[in-house]
Amino acid sequence: MKILVLNGSPKREKSDTLHLTNAFLTGMKDFAEQEVHILHVIDRHIEPCMGCFSCKRGGGKCIHGDDMRKILEEILSSDLLIFSFPLYCYGMPAPLKNLLDRTMPLSTLAMERVDGRYEHTAQADFSHLRYVMISGCGFPDGENNFRAMCLQFQMMFPNNTTMLTVPEAPMFNAPEAEPVTKPFLELVRQAGREYAETREISKETMQKLSVPMIPEEQYAAICNQTQ
């Protein structure tokens, strides 16, 4: 499988969330060989979308001659897109959102009704793509903090979508937290194996991953002591 990881963290390899993504990829490789490219979005020259719709009227060609042209080619040649990012203001970091805004050339201005809502018709074939979102946040409460991001991701990619959201993510860069982070990362590795084999994560594994690594109150207290 050809996998493109879009790392939205400005910390690049030092991203808290990338620990989760790397564990997931290791699990996928446990099942079968994978071709993986990790793209650090912050390092690419991607101009903001101007909303001119030239790409939708001009056969998919954007007015900007930046790195996005090659990124779109790589997206279309991939089998799986993994969006790896920390939660910023209940959403994704600005560089990654900018990249997604610039996927406008993949569709036309024409609209069609699909599953009860209107979508722009495609002018590139991306029907083969599958999507995984892996996101971590610094808060202890994952269910409420990720609600808006999960809804947005589901709206953007209504088909072939898997979402893994993890609170307390700064612990993955804290060596003293290994007694709890290491077992959790093994669960994420298991999730990767399952996904590689079945294209989904089992309900049992997702249930285990929904349990905080340490109690919320304990995590908050530790964070407050370090301020």
Order of alpha helices (4+ residues) and beta strands (2+ residues): beta-alpha-beta-alpha-alpha-beta-alpha-beta-beta-beta-alpha-alpha-beta-alpha-alpha-alpha
